[in-house]
Amino acid sequence: MTFQNEQPASLYAAREPVFPRRVSGRFRALKWWIMAVTLGIYYITPWIRWDRGPNLPDQAVLVDLASRRFFFFWIEIWPHEFYFVAGLLIMAGLGLFLFTSALGRVWCGYACPQTVWTDLFILVERWIEGDRNARLRLWNQKWDLRKLRLRLTKWTVWLGIAVATGGAWVFYFTDAPTLLRNLLHFEAHPAAYITIAILTLTTFFFGGFFREQICIYACPWPRIQAAMMDEDTITVAYRDWRGEPRGKLKKAPADAVGQGDCIDCLACVNVCPMGIDIREGQQLACITCALCIDACDETMDKIGKPRGLISYLALSDEVAEKAGAQPKSVWSHVFRPRTMLYTFLWASVGLGLLVALFIRSDIDVSVSPIRNPIFVTLSDGAIRNTYDVRIRNMHGEERAFALSFTADADFVMTLEGEEGLLTTVAPDAQKLQRVYVTAPAGSPATRAPRTDLRIWVEDLESGDRVHADTLFNGRGQ
């Protein structure tokens, strides 16, 4: 029952800003190192040079959309080899399943781009506005010149980081020095400016204003992770059997009888970038960053209690510890049927890609019969079929190729624009060669509907041969 002046309940909850406190410890140091390495790789990689010869780009990692190729140091992937990219994506997915099954959301807590850039933005925020208490006071106070100055300074630095992020991304798709020069002289393609603008805005807002909301609402992984985890997954957990009942630190030891080790200092809550309380159990919002472990260990050191009230822990170990039993070893959690299955699948895909990479040929051929018309009858009664033969030369120098055929019939092959059956292909390029195959008058191939035909291409320098199978169309009488 509702009254006329009663307002309906809102389904929208306004964001409560989170101001994590600075903390030091082994996991915080590990996150700093991972942030430095991942950001360094991202920003520096487009500027690494790799000499591939005079006819190829010298950028070590390049997604060359114009030539439809992907360069990764000494590896060159062509469009027809997209299965390599698909295989890498499958490996990435299996790797994510593997790490989540073994260590929970370790990817989210340490290496996810959202986490890395959010850490960087929080570092800038803390450097300009102060630690948690100072930022809380600044948030609650009214706007004045000081607050405006601090906010504008912070947003300017954030924007600079966001621009560098968007700029670094477009450098992966064209020669980085050339693109930078064109960007500075406003001569780059509009697509470059549009891409940088979009990535700049998303980085600025995602890392600065929608931090935990991206992880909770936009990212699907928090909801998928439950299927990857079980009672043997090692994740960040609170030993409630040891910490409860919690209470404030008692000065007299007699007053602390029956009290757990948790003194309810809220250090674990104050350092959490998601603003959650790990003592309430496993939660969708927890990204397993382990900063609460550092904060709790620091408190335990101060009050003379053993570390590990909050630590990496499997649910099965928690049950065993409550019963007074010895928990399993770490390796027994990591190496169990589920993780070994993921490891086997991941390694199998990787091994398959390596084998395919090392056995692939540096030349390739594909044949497309011309269908309009499917054959031509010459004046002497011979039947001629026409084919477009695409020859790929994946070498760094020009190569000469000889064409031939294998068939259970007498055919004559000629090449358009070439004398004999030789053709040359430019370095690291492909050539579309028009080929004519003729069956003499009276040949069985002229009367048969179709005759199998295999066209061979031989690299005259290396001796490598490849082939493509097609059909020769006759009258069918």
Secondary structure, 3 states (H helix, E strand, C coil): CCCCCCCCCCCCCCCCCCCCCCCCCHHHHHHHHHHHHHHHHHHHHHHCECCCCCCCCCECEEEECCCCEEEECCEEECHHHCHHHHHHHHHHHHHHHHHHHHHCCHHHHHCCHHHHHHHHHHHHHHHHHCCHHHHHHHHHCCCCHHHHHHHHHHHHHHHHHHHHHHHHHHHHHCCHHHHHHHHHCCCCCHHHHHHHHHHHHHHHHHHHCCHHHHHHHHCCHHHHHHHHCCCCCEEEEECHHHHCCCCCCCCCHHHHCCCCCCCCCCHHHHCCCCCCCHHHCCCCCCCCCCHHHHHHHHHHHHHCCCCCCEEEEEHHHHHHHHCCCCCCCHHHHHCCHHHHHHHHHHHHHHHHHHHHHHHCCCEEEEEEECCCCCCEECCCCCEEEEEEEEEEECCCCCEEEEEEEECCCCCEEEECCCCCCEEEECCCEEEEEEEEEEECCCCHHHHCCEEEEEEEEEECCCCCEEEEEEEEECCCC
